[in-house]
Amino acid sequence: MLSKIWKKVCIFILIVACLFNIVLKLIGRISFNKEAVESAKYMIEQYKYENDKNIIK
């Protein structure tokens, strides 16, 4: 009898933890637009760095 209650409690805790994890991942996700802009900025900086490095030589 006691083991059935603990089993139900553990399953409930597991379900709540999984839902909490999913919600946190959805909220904390960076939008695709921000990711694309940051990537473009990084590539432009690398391009400028490579050009400056080649000019100095």
Secondary structure, 3 states (H helix, E strand, C coil): CHHHHHHHHHHHHHHHHHHHHHHHHHHHCCCHHHHHHHHHHHHHHHHHHHHHHHHHC
